[in-house]
Amino acid sequence: MGRKVREEEEDAAIDMTPMLDIVFIMLIFFIVTTVFVKQAGVDVFKPEGQTATKFKNANIFIAVTEDGDVWIDRREISVESVRANLEKLLLEQPTDAVFIQADEKAKHGVVIQVMDQVKAAGVDAVAIAVRE
């Protein structure tokens, strides 16, 4: 009668592949759900404000310069194309408020035209940025 000799098995190792899969899936999830702020792309000298309110969900900014130039998403655009550009940004990143950064010396009429374009794009909350 032959006796079977058992060989000692090597230590069992933990398979890291499922954990790495989960980490990569979580990384992709966080990248996709991250909120990116759409800056105007130009610095303006904002007027001072005494009763300013801070908003936590500042995602989209539109700048109006002293010369009446309109900037959104780091590009200079015309006043008439604010609505189309804003609608495109809202598809990428829905928000309930848009912030207008108007220069202290910007013409009031240009700012009102930009506000009208924002309202026409379907955003009811329009905020004007001020210096504190």
Short mmCIF file of the C-alpha atoms (twelve columns), coordinates in Angstrom:
data_MODEL
# 
_entry.id   MODEL 
# 
loop_
_atom_site.group_PDB 
_atom_site.id 
_atom_site.type_symbol 
_atom_site.label_atom_id 
_atom_site.label_alt_id 
_atom_site.label_comp_id 
_atom_site.label_asym_id 
_atom_site.label_seq_id 
_atom_site.Cartn_x 
_atom_site.Cartn_y 
_atom_site.Cartn_z 
_atom_site.pdbx_PDB_model_num 
ATOM 1   C CA . MET A 1   0.000   0.000   0.000   1 
ATOM 2   C CA . GLY A 2   1.531   3.214   -1.122  1 
ATOM 3   C CA . ARG A 3   1.282   6.120   1.067   1 
ATOM 4   C CA . LYS A 4   0.550   9.465   -0.544  1 
ATOM 5   C CA . VAL A 5   2.891   12.156  0.444   1 
ATOM 6   C CA . ARG A 6   1.370   15.571  0.762   1 
ATOM 7   C CA . GLU A 7   3.500   18.427  -0.311  1 
ATOM 8   C CA . GLU A 8   3.236   21.554  1.713   1 
ATOM 9   C CA . GLU A 9   1.195   24.134  -0.097  1 
ATOM 10  C CA . GLU A 10  2.576   27.599  -0.507  1 
ATOM 11  C CA . ASP A 11  1.025   30.388  1.515   1 
ATOM 12  C CA . ALA A 12  -2.160  31.613  -0.030  1 
ATOM 13  C CA . ALA A 13  -1.950  35.122  -1.501  1 
ATOM 14  C CA . ILE A 14  -4.772  37.594  -1.662  1 
ATOM 15  C CA . ASP A 15  -5.789  38.500  -5.182  1 
ATOM 16  C CA . MET A 16  -5.707  42.312  -5.526  1 
ATOM 17  C CA . THR A 17  -7.439  42.486  -8.915  1 
ATOM 18  C CA . PRO A 18  -11.027 42.956  -7.631  1 
ATOM 19  C CA . MET A 19  -9.921  45.697  -5.241  1 
ATOM 20  C CA . LEU A 20  -8.095  47.528  -8.043  1 
ATOM 21  C CA . ASP A 21  -11.187 47.255  -10.226 1 
ATOM 22  C CA . ILE A 22  -13.289 48.851  -7.507  1 
ATOM 23  C CA . VAL A 23  -10.758 51.653  -6.975  1 
ATOM 24  C CA . PHE A 24  -10.695 52.469  -10.686 1 
ATOM 25  C CA . ILE A 25  -14.497 52.437  -10.890 1 
ATOM 26  C CA . MET A 26  -14.687 54.826  -7.931  1 
ATOM 27  C CA . LEU A 27  -12.078 57.086  -9.546  1 
ATOM 28  C CA . ILE A 28  -14.088 57.241  -12.757 1 
ATOM 29  C CA . PHE A 29  -17.280 57.940  -10.784 1 
ATOM 30  C CA . PHE A 30  -15.711 60.859  -8.913  1 
ATOM 31  C CA . ILE A 31  -14.212 62.336  -12.075 1 
ATOM 32  C CA . VAL A 32  -17.535 62.173  -13.901 1 
ATOM 33  C CA . THR A 33  -19.568 63.658  -11.049 1 
ATOM 34  C CA . THR A 34  -17.143 66.455  -10.208 1 
ATOM 35  C CA . VAL A 35  -18.520 69.958  -10.634 1 
ATOM 36  C CA . PHE A 36  -16.279 72.235  -12.624 1 
ATOM 37  C CA . VAL A 37  -16.542 76.020  -12.362 1 
ATOM 38  C CA . LYS A 38  -16.870 77.798  -15.699 1 
ATOM 39  C CA . GLN A 39  -14.869 80.983  -15.190 1 
ATOM 40  C CA . ALA A 40  -15.452 84.020  -17.368 1 
ATOM 41  C CA . GLY A 41  -11.818 84.253  -18.421 1 
ATOM 42  C CA . VAL A 42  -11.093 87.937  -17.816 1 
ATOM 43  C CA . ASP A 43  -10.593 89.967  -14.649 1 
ATOM 44  C CA . VAL A 44  -12.907 92.899  -14.098 1 
ATOM 45  C CA . PHE A 45  -12.932 95.642  -11.469 1 
ATOM 46  C CA . LYS A 46  -16.202 94.874  -9.692  1 
ATOM 47  C CA . PRO A 47  -18.098 97.576  -7.802  1 
ATOM 48  C CA . GLU A 48  -18.316 97.489  -4.029  1 
ATOM 49  C CA . GLY A 49  -21.416 96.104  -2.370  1 
ATOM 50  C CA . GLN A 50  -22.598 96.451  1.196   1 
ATOM 51  C CA . THR A 51  -25.337 93.812  1.248   1 
ATOM 52  C CA . ALA A 52  -23.641 91.052  -0.731  1 
ATOM 53  C CA . THR A 53  -24.787 87.471  -0.285  1 
ATOM 54  C CA . LYS A 54  -22.444 84.530  -0.817  1 
ATOM 55  C CA . PHE A 55  -23.649 81.655  -2.966  1 
ATOM 56  C CA . LYS A 56  -22.207 78.183  -2.516  1 
ATOM 57  C CA . ASN A 57  -23.047 76.846  -5.963  1 
ATOM 58  C CA . ALA A 58  -21.208 79.326  -8.171  1 
ATOM 59  C CA . ASN A 59  -20.643 77.370  -11.382 1 
ATOM 60  C CA . ILE A 60  -21.068 79.651  -14.388 1 
ATOM 61  C CA . PHE A 61  -19.642 83.177  -14.620 1 
ATOM 62  C CA . ILE A 62  -20.164 85.771  -17.352 1 
ATOM 63  C CA . ALA A 63  -17.906 88.841  -17.385 1 
ATOM 64  C CA . VAL A 64  -18.707 92.239  -18.892 1 
ATOM 65  C CA . THR A 65  -15.644 94.463  -19.302 1 
ATOM 66  C CA . GLU A 66  -15.394 98.240  -19.226 1 
ATOM 67  C CA . ASP A 67  -15.416 98.288  -23.042 1 
ATOM 68  C CA . GLY A 68  -18.616 96.205  -23.214 1 
ATOM 69  C CA . ASP A 69  -16.904 92.949  -24.177 1 
ATOM 70  C CA . VAL A 70  -18.652 89.805  -22.928 1 
ATOM 71  C CA . TRP A 71  -16.610 86.793  -21.788 1 
ATOM 72  C CA . ILE A 72  -17.878 83.335  -20.914 1 
ATOM 73  C CA . ASP A 73  -15.894 80.118  -20.432 1 
ATOM 74  C CA . ARG A 74  -12.605 81.938  -21.209 1 
ATOM 75  C CA . ARG A 75  -13.839 83.126  -24.609 1 
ATOM 76  C CA . GLU A 76  -14.953 86.531  -25.805 1 
ATOM 77  C CA . ILE A 77  -18.423 86.348  -27.352 1 
ATOM 78  C CA . SER A 78  -21.053 88.757  -28.609 1 
ATOM 79  C CA . VAL A 79  -24.050 89.717  -26.505 1 
ATOM 80  C CA . GLU A 80  -26.364 87.986  -28.984 1 
ATOM 81  C CA . SER A 81  -24.588 84.638  -28.568 1 
ATOM 82  C CA . VAL A 82  -24.770 84.573  -24.754 1 
ATOM 83  C CA . ARG A 83  -27.959 82.514  -24.837 1 
ATOM 84  C CA . ALA A 84  -26.565 79.821  -27.168 1 
ATOM 85  C CA . ASN A 85  -23.299 79.515  -25.236 1 
ATOM 86  C CA . LEU A 86  -25.116 79.402  -21.920 1 
ATOM 87  C CA . GLU A 87  -27.526 76.721  -23.128 1 
ATOM 88  C CA . LYS A 88  -24.537 74.594  -24.184 1 
ATOM 89  C CA . LEU A 89  -22.912 75.037  -20.762 1 
ATOM 90  C CA . LEU A 90  -26.179 74.218  -18.992 1 
ATOM 91  C CA . LEU A 91  -26.399 70.924  -20.872 1 
ATOM 92  C CA . GLU A 92  -22.941 69.986  -19.595 1 
ATOM 93  C CA . GLN A 93  -23.525 71.253  -16.083 1 
ATOM 94  C CA . PRO A 94  -27.034 72.222  -14.966 1 
ATOM 95  C CA . THR A 95  -27.202 75.031  -12.423 1 
ATOM 96  C CA . ASP A 96  -29.886 77.232  -10.957 1 
ATOM 97  C CA . ALA A 97  -27.899 80.497  -10.895 1 
ATOM 98  C CA . VAL A 98  -25.576 82.380  -13.237 1 
ATOM 99  C CA . PHE A 99  -23.186 85.056  -11.987 1 
ATOM 100 C CA . ILE A 100 -22.443 88.199  -13.953 1 
ATOM 101 C CA . GLN A 101 -19.149 89.904  -13.156 1 
ATOM 102 C CA . ALA A 102 -19.648 93.393  -14.551 1 
ATOM 103 C CA . ASP A 103 -16.853 95.960  -14.461 1 
ATOM 104 C CA . GLU A 104 -17.537 99.024  -12.369 1 
ATOM 105 C CA . LYS A 105 -17.414 101.183 -15.504 1 
ATOM 106 C CA . ALA A 106 -19.344 98.799  -17.786 1 
ATOM 107 C CA . LYS A 107 -22.359 100.219 -19.561 1 
ATOM 108 C CA . HIS A 108 -25.622 99.430  -17.828 1 
ATOM 109 C CA . GLY A 109 -27.314 98.595  -21.123 1 
ATOM 110 C CA . VAL A 110 -24.847 95.825  -21.974 1 
ATOM 111 C CA . VAL A 111 -25.313 94.245  -18.545 1 
ATOM 112 C CA . ILE A 112 -29.111 94.324  -18.983 1 
ATOM 113 C CA . GLN A 113 -28.796 92.715  -22.436 1 
ATOM 114 C CA . VAL A 114 -26.658 89.938  -20.934 1 
ATOM 115 C CA . MET A 115 -29.209 89.451  -18.145 1 
ATOM 116 C CA . ASP A 116 -31.994 89.180  -20.748 1 
ATOM 117 C CA . GLN A 117 -30.009 86.538  -22.649 1 
ATOM 118 C CA . VAL A 118 -29.466 84.572  -19.427 1 
ATOM 119 C CA . LYS A 119 -33.201 84.673  -18.649 1 
ATOM 120 C CA . ALA A 120 -33.984 83.619  -22.228 1 
ATOM 121 C CA . ALA A 121 -31.705 80.594  -21.739 1 
ATOM 122 C CA . GLY A 122 -33.980 79.454  -18.919 1 
ATOM 123 C CA . VAL A 123 -32.058 80.570  -15.837 1 
ATOM 124 C CA . ASP A 124 -34.212 82.563  -13.443 1 
ATOM 125 C CA . ALA A 125 -31.581 83.355  -10.795 1 
ATOM 126 C CA . VAL A 126 -29.102 85.937  -12.042 1 
ATOM 127 C CA . ALA A 127 -26.604 87.350  -9.540  1 
ATOM 128 C CA . ILE A 128 -24.268 90.324  -9.954  1 
ATOM 129 C CA . ALA A 129 -20.814 89.828  -8.429  1 
ATOM 130 C CA . VAL A 130 -19.433 92.616  -6.209  1 
ATOM 131 C CA . ARG A 131 -16.309 93.367  -4.235  1 
ATOM 132 C CA . GLU A 132 -16.600 93.109  -0.488  1 
# 
